[in-house]
Amino acid sequence: MPGIRIVHRTPLAPAEAWSRLTDWERHGERVPLTRTIIETPPPTEVGTVFTARTGVGRVTCDDPMEIVVWRPPAEGKDGFVRLEKRGRTVTGWAEIEIRPLPAGGSEIHWREELRLRGLPRALDPAVALAARLVFSRALRGLLRG
C-alpha cells in the first residue's frame, strides 16, 4: 500500500484545527471532483460512516470510511482520529493527529495508506505522490476555513 505522511503547522488552537479537519463534508469541497456523503446521524464519533465520492457524471469511485478511533483534543492532550476505508475499490486507512505546540498553535500529522484495487503495485509511487499533493492542498484549505 502506498503510504503518505504530511506534517503541517498552523497558528490555530488544537480545538479549532480539529473542528475544521473533522468537518467531513468540507473535505469534499477541498478535493477536486469529490463530494462527501454522511451516512450516520450526528454527532461524529466511533462508528460514524461517510463516503467520499469522486468522479464526473456516471464515472465515479466511492471511498466509504468508518471512524474507528475518535479522541478530540483536550487540554494538553493530542487529538486523534483513525478512519478505516471500507470500499470495494479504495481500501486502507487514514489518521489525523493534532498536537498542541508549546508557543501556541498546532502541529498536524496526516497519515494515510491506500490501495486502489486493480491498480498494479508498480504504480504505488505515482499514487502516493498524487495523494500527497491532493491531501496537502486539502489540509491547507480546510485549515484556512
C-alpha positions in Angstrom: 0.0 0.0 0.0 1.4 3.4 -0.8 1.7 5.4 2.4 1.8 9.2 2.8 2.6 11.4 5.7 2.0 15.1 5.8 3.2 17.3 8.7 1.8 20.9 8.8 1.9 23.6 11.4 -0.9 26.1 11.9 -1.5 29.1 14.3 -4.9 27.6 15.1 -5.6 26.2 18.5 -5.9 22.4 18.5 -9.7 22.5 19.1 -10.2 24.8 16.1 -7.9 22.8 13.9 -9.8 19.6 15.0 -13.1 21.2 14.2 -12.0 22.2 10.7 -10.3 19.0 9.8 -13.1 16.7 11.0 -15.8 18.5 9.2 -16.1 15.7 6.7 -18.5 17.4 4.3 -15.9 20.2 3.8 -13.4 17.6 2.7 -15.4 17.1 -0.4 -15.2 20.8 -1.1 -11.4 20.7 -1.0 -10.7 17.5 -3.1 -11.3 18.0 -6.8 -14.4 16.4 -8.3 -15.4 15.0 -4.8 -18.4 15.3 -2.5 -18.8 13.8 0.9 -22.0 11.9 1.9 -22.5 11.5 5.6 -24.4 8.2 6.2 -24.9 8.3 10.0 -26.6 11.0 12.2 -24.6 13.4 14.3 -22.6 13.7 16.4 -19.4 12.4 14.9 -18.0 9.5 16.9 -16.6 6.0 16.7 -18.9 4.2 14.2 -19.6 7.3 12.1 -19.7 6.3 8.4 -19.3 8.6 5.4 -18.3 8.2 1.7 -16.1 10.4 -0.4 -17.5 10.1 -4.0 -15.1 11.2 -6.7 -15.8 11.4 -10.4 -17.8 13.0 -13.2 -21.3 12.0 -14.2 -21.7 8.3 -14.1 -18.0 7.6 -13.8 -17.4 7.7 -10.1 -15.3 6.0 -7.4 -16.6 5.7 -3.8 -14.4 5.7 -0.8 -16.5 4.7 2.2 -14.9 5.2 5.5 -15.7 4.5 9.2 -14.3 6.2 12.2 -12.7 3.6 14.4 -10.9 5.9 16.9 -12.2 9.3 17.9 -10.3 11.4 20.5 -10.9 15.1 20.2 -8.0 17.2 21.7 -8.3 18.2 25.3 -6.3 20.5 27.5 -2.7 19.3 27.0 -3.7 16.2 25.1 -3.4 15.4 21.4 -6.4 14.9 19.2 -6.5 11.7 17.1 -8.9 10.2 14.6 -8.5 7.0 12.6 -10.6 6.1 9.6 -10.8 2.7 8.0 -11.5 2.7 4.3 -14.2 0.1 3.7 -14.7 0.2 -0.1 -14.5 -2.3 -2.9 -12.2 0.0 -4.9 -10.4 2.0 -2.2 -9.0 0.3 0.9 -6.6 1.2 3.6 -6.8 3.8 6.4 -6.2 7.4 7.3 -5.2 9.1 10.6 -5.2 12.8 11.6 -3.3 13.7 14.8 -3.3 17.2 16.2 -0.6 18.2 18.7 -0.6 21.4 20.6 2.6 23.5 20.2 4.3 25.0 23.3 4.2 28.5 21.9 0.6 28.2 20.7 -0.9 26.8 17.6 -0.9 23.1 16.4 1.1 20.6 14.5 -1.0 18.3 12.3 0.1 14.8 11.3 -1.9 13.3 8.4 -1.0 9.7 7.7 -2.7 7.6 5.1 -2.3 4.2 3.4 -4.4 3.4 0.5 -4.8 0.8 -2.2 -6.8 1.1 -5.4 -7.9 -2.4 -6.3 -6.9 -3.5 -9.7 -4.0 -1.0 -9.9 -0.6 -2.6 -10.3 1.8 -2.2 -7.3 4.3 -0.7 -9.8 2.1 2.4 -9.8 2.2 2.8 -5.9 4.8 5.6 -6.1 2.7 7.6 -8.5 -0.5 7.0 -6.4 1.4 8.2 -3.2 2.7 11.3 -5.0 -0.7 12.2 -6.3 -2.3 11.5 -2.9 0.3 13.6 -1.1 -0.4 16.6 -3.4 -4.2 16.3 -3.2 -4.3 15.8 0.6 -1.7 18.6 1.3 -3.8 21.0 -0.7 -7.0 19.8 1.1 -5.3 20.1 4.5 -4.2 23.7 3.9 -7.7 24.7 2.5 -9.5 23.1 5.4 -7.4 25.0 7.9 -7.9 28.3 6.2 -11.6 28.0 6.7 
